[in-house]
């Protein structure tokens, strides 16, 4: 499927256009989007701004675009985020036929992608297996427990456990997965708008022209866990949204200013670690920084609920949406290591639970 010529946009222009989409389209509709679902038009607008072409460019550029989008609309951000892993995988693929067919459409946003890979890092029996077939092909079996962007993504990057400690990564058109009785929609109280589903795979064929790569499972898992020790830029975008929201309320303005200073410090530290340390070093420090950032996100969201009062109990309010998004950031990309780091951080922050002391007299 030949795509149009790649857009030639300077970095600052991409960010300016992305900011315009966030300010004029995403933020004003964010509460409605959370109720009704992310429309394809949001991704088309981001594609026209050049924001879908950033996966293969400087990491700092994608980080900033992520912050801008996440600050405006968490649901659209998460659908947007699903696109980048497949783009990077296709761009790095040795399969020239696949790369020639898909890379330009993916970079321009003419083709939107999703991915199903997180199950590969979980212990226990493989969720999806790849069995060799004839002619260099494969067959996929198992269940994709969680796939975002269903109905929006045109293609899906699927990881499956193959023989000899290998992972088969394949790029499959979404329509090839939409068999009767195969798709099961999740009912979520947070990020419901991202169209998450589970899909049963029964001998789904993979041709040689659909194979993206076959890395060793142990190598991929190590890299995946190291990467997920970092704080996701979307958390810092979210903190921009909550501190700005709190700034509307005089009682919370000073608190919001303090939270913004802490968020800025965490942001600088997280990005310094990501940019200056080898991926397999300073893991505990990365995890602690991540825990501090998501904990701050949760506390600022709780403050938004408090500032708004009883109105926030309505699911269509901005404060309610922010609280739901904060909860999602707690589990997004979560690994056992990240969970342990958060438990240790919060225990050190608050100390162990203990009963209140009783005092005699007034």
C-alpha positions in Angstrom: 0.0 0.0 0.0 2.0 3.0 -1.2 1.8 6.1 1.0 2.1 9.8 0.3 5.5 11.5 0.6 6.7 11.9 4.2 6.0 15.3 5.6 9.1 17.5 6.0 8.4 19.5 9.2 10.9 21.1 11.5 10.7 19.9 15.1 9.4 23.1 16.4 6.7 23.2 13.7 5.6 19.7 14.6 5.3 20.7 18.3 3.5 23.9 17.4 1.0 22.1 15.3 0.5 19.4 17.9 -0.1 22.0 20.5 -2.7 23.6 18.3 -4.5 20.3 17.9 -4.4 19.7 21.6 -5.7 23.2 22.5 -8.3 23.5 19.8 -9.6 19.9 19.4 -8.5 17.5 22.1 -8.8 19.5 25.3 -12.2 21.1 24.7 -13.7 17.6 23.8 -11.7 15.5 26.4 -14.6 14.9 28.8 -16.9 14.0 25.9 -14.3 11.8 24.4 -13.9 9.9 27.7 -17.6 9.1 27.5 -18.1 8.4 23.8 -14.7 7.1 22.7 -11.7 8.4 20.8 -12.7 9.2 17.2 -10.4 8.5 14.3 -10.5 12.2 13.5 -8.4 13.0 16.5 -5.6 10.7 15.2 -6.0 12.1 11.7 -5.5 15.6 13.1 -2.4 14.5 14.9 -1.1 12.9 11.8 -1.6 16.1 9.8 0.4 17.9 12.5 3.3 15.4 12.0 2.9 13.9 15.4 2.6 10.3 14.2 6.0 10.4 12.5 8.0 10.9 15.7 8.8 7.3 16.6 12.0 7.2 14.6 13.1 10.7 15.5 14.8 12.2 18.6 13.4 10.8 21.8 13.1 14.3 23.3 10.7 15.3 20.5 8.4 12.3 21.0 8.5 12.9 24.8 7.4 16.5 24.4 4.6 15.7 21.9 3.5 13.0 24.3 3.3 15.5 27.2 1.3 17.9 25.1 -1.3 15.3 24.0 -1.5 13.6 27.5 -2.1 17.0 29.1 -5.0 17.6 26.8 -6.8 14.3 26.6 -5.6 11.0 28.2 -7.7 8.7 26.1 -6.5 10.1 22.8 -2.9 10.1 24.1 -3.1 6.3 24.9 -4.4 5.5 21.4 -1.7 7.7 20.0 0.9 5.9 22.1 0.0 2.5 20.7 1.2 3.6 17.3 4.8 4.1 18.0 6.1 0.6 18.9 4.9 -0.9 15.6 6.5 2.0 13.7 9.8 1.5 15.4 9.6 -2.3 14.8 8.8 -1.9 11.1 11.5 0.8 10.7 14.1 -1.6 12.2 12.9 -4.7 10.4 15.2 -6.6 8.0 12.1 -7.6 6.1 12.4 -5.2 3.2 9.1 -6.2 1.6 7.2 -5.5 4.8 9.1 -2.2 5.5 8.6 -1.0 1.9 4.9 -1.7 2.2 4.1 -0.3 5.6 6.7 2.2 6.9 5.6 5.3 4.9 1.9 4.8 5.6 2.6 4.4 9.3 4.8 7.4 9.5 2.3 9.6 7.7 -0.6 8.3 9.8 -2.4 7.1 6.7 -2.2 3.7 8.5 -2.8 3.6 12.3 -1.3 0.7 14.3 -1.8 -0.9 17.7 0.2 -3.6 19.4 -0.1 -6.7 21.6 3.2 -7.3 23.3 3.1 -6.8 27.1 2.1 -10.4 27.7 5.6 -11.5 26.5 7.1 -10.2 29.8 4.7 -12.1 32.1 5.7 -15.3 33.8 3.9 -18.5 33.2 2.7 -20.3 30.1 2.8 -18.2 26.9 -0.4 -16.3 26.1 0.2 -16.6 22.3 2.3 -19.1 20.5 3.6 -19.2 17.0 3.8 -22.5 15.2 5.9 -22.9 12.0 3.9 -23.7 8.9 4.7 -24.4 5.3 6.6 -22.0 3.0 8.2 -20.0 5.8 4.8 -19.1 7.3 3.4 -19.3 10.9 0.2 -19.8 12.7 -0.8 -17.8 15.8 -2.8 -19.4 18.6 -3.9 -18.1 22.1 -5.5 -15.0 23.4 -4.6 -11.3 23.1 -5.7 -10.4 26.6 -5.5 -6.6 26.0 -5.6 -4.7 22.7 -6.2 -1.0 22.6 -7.5 1.0 19.6 -9.9 -1.7 18.3 -11.9 -0.2 15.5 -9.3 2.5 15.0 -6.1 0.6 14.3 -5.6 -0.7 10.7 -2.7 -3.1 11.6 -1.6 -4.7 14.8 1.9 -5.8 15.9 1.6 -9.1 17.7 4.3 -10.8 19.6 4.1 -14.6 20.0 6.4 -17.2 21.6 8.1 -19.3 19.0 10.5 -22.3 19.3 14.1 -22.0 20.5 13.5 -19.0 22.8 12.4 -16.7 20.0 9.6 -14.2 19.7 7.8 -13.9 16.4 6.7 -10.3 15.9 4.2 -10.0 13.0 2.2 -7.1 11.5 -1.3 -8.3 10.9 -4.2 -6.3 9.4 -6.9 -5.8 12.0 -9.5 -7.1 9.7 -7.8 -10.5 9.7 -8.3 -10.7 13.5 -12.0 -9.9 13.4 -13.4 -13.4 13.2 -16.9 -14.2 14.6 -16.9 -14.8 18.3 -13.2 -13.9 18.6 -13.4 -10.3 19.9 -14.5 -9.6 23.5 -14.9 -6.0 24.5 -13.6 -4.9 27.9 -15.9 -2.9 30.2 -13.5 -0.4 31.9 -14.1 2.4 34.4 -10.8 4.1 33.4 -9.8 4.6 29.7 -12.9 3.0 28.4 -12.7 5.4 25.5 -9.6 3.7 24.1 -11.6 0.7 22.7 -9.8 -2.1 24.5 -10.7 -5.7 23.7 -9.5 -9.3 24.1 -9.1 -11.4 21.0 -8.9 -15.2 20.6 -6.5 -16.3 18.0 -7.2 -19.7 16.3 -4.6 -20.6 13.7 -4.3 -17.0 12.4 -1.9 -17.3 9.5 1.3 -15.2 9.2 3.0 -15.0 5.9 6.7 -14.4 5.4 5.9 -10.9 4.2 4.3 -10.2 7.6 7.2 -11.2 9.8 8.8 -8.1 11.4 11.5 -9.7 13.5 12.4 -12.7 15.7 14.5 -11.7 18.6 15.5 -13.9 21.5 12.8 -13.9 24.2 15.3 -13.4 27.1 16.9 -10.4 25.4 13.6 -8.8 24.5 12.3 -9.3 28.1 15.4 -7.7 29.6 15.1 -4.7 27.4 11.4 -4.3 28.0 11.7 -4.4 31.8 14.6 -1.9 31.7 12.6 0.5 29.5 9.5 0.3 31.7 11.6 1.3 34.7 11.5 4.8 33.3 8.8 7.3 34.0 6.5 7.6 31.0 6.3 11.2 29.7 2.5 11.0 29.7 2.6 11.2 33.5 4.3 14.6 33.3 1.7 15.7 30.7 -1.0 14.6 33.1 0.6 16.5 36.0 0.4 19.6 33.8 -3.3 19.1 33.5 -4.0 18.5 37.2 -1.9 21.4 38.4 -3.5 23.7 35.9 -6.9 22.6 36.9 -6.1 23.2 40.6 -4.9 26.6 39.8 -8.5 27.7 39.3 -9.2 27.3 43.0 -7.7 29.8 45.4 -7.6 27.3 48.2 -5.5 24.9 46.2 -3.4 27.4 44.2 -0.4 27.3 46.5 -0.6 23.5 46.8 -0.7 23.3 43.0 2.3 25.5 42.6 4.3 23.3 45.0 3.2 20.2 43.1 4.3 21.7 39.8 7.8 22.4 41.2 8.1 18.8 42.4 6.8 17.5 39.0 9.4 19.6 37.2 12.2 18.2 39.4 11.0 14.7 38.8 10.7 15.3 35.1 14.3 16.6 34.8 15.6 13.7 36.9 13.7 11.1 34.9 14.8 12.4 31.6 18.4 12.8 32.7 18.5 9.2 33.7 17.0 8.1 30.4 19.4 10.2 28.4 22.7 9.8 30.2 22.6 6.3 31.8 22.8 3.0 29.9 19.4 1.3 29.8 20.4 -1.5 32.2 21.9 0.8 34.9 20.3 2.9 37.7 17.2 0.7 37.6 16.3 1.3 41.2 16.6 5.0 40.8 14.5 5.0 37.7 11.8 2.9 39.5 11.8 5.2 42.5 11.4 8.3 40.3 8.6 6.6 38.4 6.9 5.7 41.7 7.2 9.3 43.0 5.8 10.7 39.7 2.7 8.4 39.6 2.1 9.0 43.3 2.1 12.7 42.7 -0.3 12.2 39.8 -2.7 10.3 42.0 -2.5 12.9 44.8 -3.0 15.9 42.5 -6.0 14.1 40.9 -7.5 13.5 44.4 -7.0 17.2 45.1 -9.0 18.0 41.9 -11.8 15.9 43.3 -11.7 17.7 46.6 -11.5 21.1 44.9 -14.6 20.4 42.8 -16.6 18.9 45.6 -19.7 16.8 45.2 -20.0 17.7 41.5 -17.0 15.5 40.8 -19.0 12.4 41.6 -20.6 12.8 38.2 -18.7 10.7 35.7 -18.9 13.4 33.0 -16.8 16.0 35.0 -13.2 16.9 34.3 -12.2 16.0 37.9 -13.7 12.6 37.6 -11.9 12.0 34.3 -8.6 13.1 35.7 -9.0 10.8 38.7 -9.7 7.9 36.4 -6.6 8.8 34.2 -4.4 9.0 37.3 -5.5 5.5 38.3 -4.6 4.3 34.8 -1.1 5.8 35.1 -0.6 3.6 38.2 -0.9 0.4 36.1 0.2 1.5 32.6 3.3 -0.5 31.7 3.4 -1.9 35.2 5.9 -4.7 36.0 6.5 -6.6 39.2 9.5 -4.4 39.8 7.5 -1.2 39.3 4.8 -2.5 41.7 7.4 -3.2 44.3 9.0 0.2 43.9 5.6 1.9 44.4 4.9 -0.1 47.5 8.2 0.8 49.0 7.9 4.4 48.0 4.5 4.9 49.6 5.4 2.9 52.7 8.4 5.2 53.2 6.3 8.3 52.5 3.5 7.6 54.9 5.0 5.0 57.3 3.2 1.8 58.3 -0.5 2.2 59.1 -1.1 2.6 62.9 -4.1 3.5 65.1 -4.5 7.1 66.2 -3.3 7.8 69.7 -6.0 8.6 72.2 -5.5 11.6 74.4 -7.1 12.3 77.7 -8.8 15.6 78.4 -9.9 18.3 75.9 
